[in-house]
Amino acid sequence: MCQNREILFSLAKNDFKVRYAGSYLGKIWAFVQPVVTILLYWFVFQMGFRTGSVDGAPYVLWLMAGLIPWFYFSEAVSGSTNSLVEYSYLVKKVAFHISILPVVKVVSAFFIHVFFLGLVILIFACYGYYPDLYTLQMVYYLVCMVVLVLAIAYIASALTVFFRDLRPIVNIGLQIGIWMTPIMWQHTMLSPDLQMIMKLNPVYYIVSGYRDCLINKVAFWQHGAWTVYFWVFTFGLLLIGTKLFHKLKIHFADVL
């Protein structure tokens, strides 16, 4: 177990380094792209559409609180989908535990996310939203997101070995998902029935959770029914993902 953990973190660190190898700015690109994206959305919605404050907070803060968890979710899911194909040389090794390969991408994306969490907390403090006990809940929502991403990663990575078109499909799904998840716009714009349907999206539970930690100052247990639904859905998806992965893994080396 300890050896697998060392291999996992070694692969994750190496994955993060080689992703930008050969470029002049190197790993800096990992941080530039999310910042540019936030500035772009902020300019379009606040400067272009004249979006005012949301939940009593400046729009740029409300936007950042929603985009930061989405960046991690999107990068981790996209990367892990192709993890077995990318590390096919390890899949073919008899003694290697291939179940850690989807986790490599999840951990690799985590490095950037931790940096942005610290940056967001600092920016919020500059606006007068100082860290408190509610801010500590971000650890809980981070665990929620990691478990959800792992569940999706096991399913997507296993199926991609046999169906290579799944990767672009997942990327298209992520492009749609950022708009279907109320990140740039408020869910209150919808009718009550559509709002209930929107809350079935487990990612929205996490996005709302980050905003509850940083802006609304709401404890996660105040969303009792929503929290129960999230964990029942996520653990069910994780159970399906792990069973599917272990059922198909005996065929991975032959197909790759």
C-alpha positions as CSV (number, residue, x, y, z in Angstrom):
1,M,0.0,0.0,0.0
2,C,2.8,2.4,1.0
3,Q,4.7,1.6,-2.2
4,N,1.6,2.2,-4.3
5,R,1.2,5.6,-2.6
6,E,4.8,6.5,-3.4
7,I,4.3,5.5,-7.1
8,L,1.1,7.5,-7.3
9,F,2.6,10.7,-6.1
10,S,5.7,10.2,-8.2
11,L,3.6,9.7,-11.3
12,A,1.4,12.7,-10.4
13,K,4.3,15.1,-9.9
14,N,5.9,13.8,-13.1
15,D,2.6,14.2,-15.0
16,F,2.4,17.8,-13.8
17,K,5.9,18.6,-14.9
18,V,5.9,17.0,-18.4
19,R,2.6,18.6,-19.3
20,Y,4.3,21.9,-20.0
21,A,7.8,20.6,-20.8
22,G,9.5,22.3,-23.7
23,S,7.6,25.6,-23.3
24,Y,9.4,28.8,-22.2
25,L,7.1,29.5,-19.3
26,G,6.7,25.9,-18.4
27,K,4.4,25.2,-15.4
28,I,3.4,28.9,-15.3
29,W,0.9,28.1,-18.1
30,A,-1.0,25.9,-15.7
31,F,-1.9,29.0,-13.7
32,V,-2.2,31.5,-16.6
33,Q,-5.0,29.8,-18.4
34,P,-7.5,29.7,-15.5
35,V,-6.7,33.4,-14.6
36,V,-7.3,34.5,-18.2
37,T,-10.6,32.5,-18.3
38,I,-11.8,34.2,-15.1
39,L,-10.9,37.6,-16.4
40,L,-12.6,36.9,-19.7
41,Y,-15.9,35.8,-18.1
42,W,-15.7,38.7,-15.7
43,F,-15.3,41.2,-18.5
44,V,-18.1,39.7,-20.6
45,F,-20.7,39.4,-17.8
46,Q,-19.8,42.3,-15.6
47,M,-18.5,44.9,-18.0
48,G,-20.5,43.7,-21.1
49,F,-23.8,42.6,-19.6
50,R,-23.5,44.9,-16.6
51,T,-24.1,42.1,-14.1
52,G,-24.3,43.6,-10.6
53,S,-23.6,42.0,-7.2
54,V,-24.8,38.5,-6.6
55,D,-25.8,37.3,-3.1
56,G,-24.5,40.6,-1.8
57,A,-21.0,40.0,-3.2
58,P,-19.3,41.6,-6.2
59,Y,-19.9,39.5,-9.3
60,V,-16.2,38.7,-9.8
61,L,-16.0,37.1,-6.4
62,W,-19.2,35.1,-7.0
63,L,-17.8,34.0,-10.3
64,M,-14.4,32.9,-8.9
65,A,-16.1,30.9,-6.2
66,G,-17.9,28.9,-8.9
67,L,-15.2,28.6,-11.5
68,I,-12.3,27.4,-9.3
69,P,-14.0,24.0,-8.4
70,W,-15.2,23.7,-12.0
71,F,-11.6,24.1,-13.3
72,Y,-10.4,21.2,-11.1
73,F,-13.4,19.0,-12.0
74,S,-12.9,19.7,-15.7
75,E,-9.2,19.1,-15.8
76,A,-9.3,16.0,-13.6
77,V,-12.1,14.4,-15.6
78,S,-10.6,15.2,-19.0
79,G,-7.1,14.0,-18.0
80,S,-8.2,10.8,-16.3
81,T,-10.4,9.8,-19.2
82,N,-7.3,9.2,-21.4
83,S,-5.1,8.0,-18.5
84,L,-5.0,4.3,-19.4
85,V,-4.2,5.1,-23.1
86,E,-1.6,7.6,-22.1
87,Y,0.1,5.2,-19.7
88,S,-0.4,2.1,-21.9
89,Y,3.2,1.0,-21.3
90,L,2.5,0.7,-17.6
91,V,-0.8,-1.1,-18.2
92,K,1.1,-3.9,-20.0
93,K,3.3,-4.5,-17.0
94,V,2.1,-7.5,-15.2
95,A,3.2,-6.4,-11.7
96,F,1.8,-2.9,-12.0
97,H,-1.4,-1.9,-10.2
98,I,-3.2,-0.1,-13.0
99,S,-6.1,1.0,-10.8
100,I,-3.9,3.9,-9.6
101,L,-3.5,5.4,-13.1
102,P,-6.8,7.3,-13.2
103,V,-6.0,8.6,-9.8
104,V,-2.7,10.1,-11.1
105,K,-4.6,12.7,-13.1
106,V,-6.8,13.5,-10.2
107,V,-3.8,14.1,-8.0
108,S,-2.0,16.0,-10.7
109,A,-4.8,18.5,-11.1
110,F,-5.0,18.8,-7.3
111,F,-1.7,20.7,-7.2
112,I,-3.1,23.6,-9.3
113,H,-6.4,23.6,-7.4
114,V,-4.7,24.0,-4.0
115,F,-2.8,27.0,-5.3
116,F,-6.0,28.6,-6.6
117,L,-7.8,27.9,-3.3
118,G,-5.2,29.9,-1.5
119,L,-5.3,32.7,-4.0
120,V,-9.1,32.9,-3.9
121,I,-9.1,33.0,-0.1
122,L,-6.5,35.9,-0.3
123,I,-8.6,37.8,-2.9
124,F,-11.8,37.4,-0.8
125,A,-9.9,38.7,2.3
126,C,-8.9,41.8,0.3
127,Y,-12.6,42.4,-0.3
128,G,-13.4,42.0,3.4
129,Y,-14.5,38.3,3.3
130,Y,-12.0,37.0,5.9
131,P,-11.4,33.3,6.5
132,D,-13.6,31.8,9.3
133,L,-14.9,28.5,10.4
134,Y,-17.1,28.3,7.3
135,T,-14.0,28.5,5.1
136,L,-12.8,25.3,6.7
137,Q,-15.8,23.6,5.0
138,M,-13.9,23.8,1.7
139,V,-12.0,20.7,2.9
140,Y,-15.3,18.9,3.0
141,Y,-16.4,20.0,-0.4
142,L,-12.9,19.2,-1.8
143,V,-13.4,15.6,-0.6
144,C,-16.8,15.6,-2.2
145,M,-15.3,16.6,-5.5
146,V,-12.4,14.2,-5.4
147,V,-14.7,11.2,-4.7
148,L,-17.1,12.3,-7.5
149,V,-14.2,12.8,-10.0
150,L,-12.7,9.4,-9.0
151,A,-16.1,7.7,-9.7
152,I,-16.3,9.3,-13.2
153,A,-12.6,8.7,-13.8
154,Y,-12.8,4.9,-13.3
155,I,-15.8,4.7,-15.7
156,A,-14.5,7.0,-18.4
157,S,-10.9,5.6,-18.4
158,A,-12.1,2.0,-18.6
159,L,-14.5,2.7,-21.5
160,T,-12.0,4.8,-23.4
161,V,-9.7,1.8,-23.8
162,F,-12.4,0.2,-26.0
163,F,-14.1,3.3,-27.3
164,R,-11.5,6.0,-28.2
165,D,-14.2,8.5,-29.3
166,L,-15.3,8.8,-25.7
167,R,-12.6,11.3,-24.9
168,P,-13.8,14.0,-27.4
169,I,-17.4,13.2,-26.2
170,V,-16.3,13.9,-22.6
171,N,-14.7,17.1,-23.6
172,I,-17.8,18.3,-25.4
173,G,-19.8,17.3,-22.3
174,L,-17.6,19.4,-20.2
175,Q,-18.0,22.4,-22.5
176,I,-21.8,22.0,-22.1
177,G,-21.5,21.3,-18.4
178,I,-20.0,24.6,-17.5
179,W,-23.2,26.3,-18.9
180,M,-25.6,23.7,-17.6
181,T,-24.1,24.2,-14.1
182,P,-25.1,27.6,-12.8
183,I,-21.6,29.1,-12.6
184,M,-21.8,32.2,-14.7
185,W,-25.6,32.7,-14.0
186,Q,-27.9,32.3,-11.1
187,H,-30.2,29.3,-10.8
188,T,-33.0,31.6,-9.5
189,M,-33.5,32.7,-13.1
190,L,-35.2,29.3,-13.6
191,S,-38.6,28.2,-12.6
192,P,-38.9,26.3,-9.3
193,D,-39.3,23.0,-11.1
194,L,-36.2,23.6,-13.3
195,Q,-34.3,24.6,-10.2
196,M,-35.0,21.2,-8.6
197,I,-33.8,19.5,-11.8
198,M,-30.7,21.6,-11.7
199,K,-29.9,20.5,-8.2
200,L,-29.7,16.9,-9.4
201,N,-26.4,17.9,-10.9
202,P,-23.8,16.7,-8.3
203,V,-21.3,19.3,-9.5
204,Y,-23.7,22.1,-8.6
205,Y,-23.8,20.8,-5.0
206,I,-20.0,21.4,-4.9
207,V,-20.1,24.8,-6.7
208,S,-22.8,26.0,-4.3
209,G,-20.8,24.6,-1.4
210,Y,-17.8,26.7,-2.3
211,R,-20.0,29.8,-2.5
212,D,-21.5,28.9,0.9
213,C,-18.1,28.7,2.4
214,L,-16.8,32.0,0.9
215,I,-19.9,34.2,0.5
216,N,-23.1,32.9,2.0
217,K,-21.6,31.5,5.2
218,V,-23.9,28.4,5.3
219,A,-23.0,25.1,6.9
220,F,-23.3,22.0,4.7
221,W,-25.5,20.2,7.1
222,Q,-28.1,22.9,6.6
223,H,-28.7,21.3,3.2
224,G,-29.6,17.9,4.7
225,A,-31.6,16.3,1.9
226,W,-29.3,17.7,-0.8
227,T,-26.2,16.3,1.0
228,V,-27.8,12.9,1.4
229,Y,-28.7,12.8,-2.3
230,F,-25.2,13.8,-3.3
231,W,-23.5,11.1,-1.3
232,V,-26.0,8.4,-2.3
233,F,-25.5,9.3,-6.0
234,T,-21.7,9.7,-5.7
235,F,-21.1,6.4,-3.8
236,G,-23.4,4.6,-6.2
237,L,-21.5,6.0,-9.1
238,L,-18.2,5.1,-7.5
239,L,-19.4,1.5,-6.9
240,I,-20.4,1.2,-10.5
241,G,-17.1,2.7,-11.6
242,T,-14.8,0.5,-9.5
243,K,-16.8,-2.7,-10.5
244,L,-16.7,-1.8,-14.2
245,F,-13.0,-1.0,-14.0
246,H,-12.0,-4.3,-12.3
247,K,-14.2,-6.3,-14.6
248,L,-12.6,-4.8,-17.8
249,K,-9.0,-4.5,-16.6
250,I,-8.1,-8.0,-17.6
251,H,-8.7,-6.9,-21.2
252,F,-6.8,-3.6,-21.1
253,A,-3.4,-4.9,-22.1
254,D,-4.7,-6.9,-25.0
255,V,-6.6,-3.9,-26.5
256,L,-3.9,-1.4,-25.9
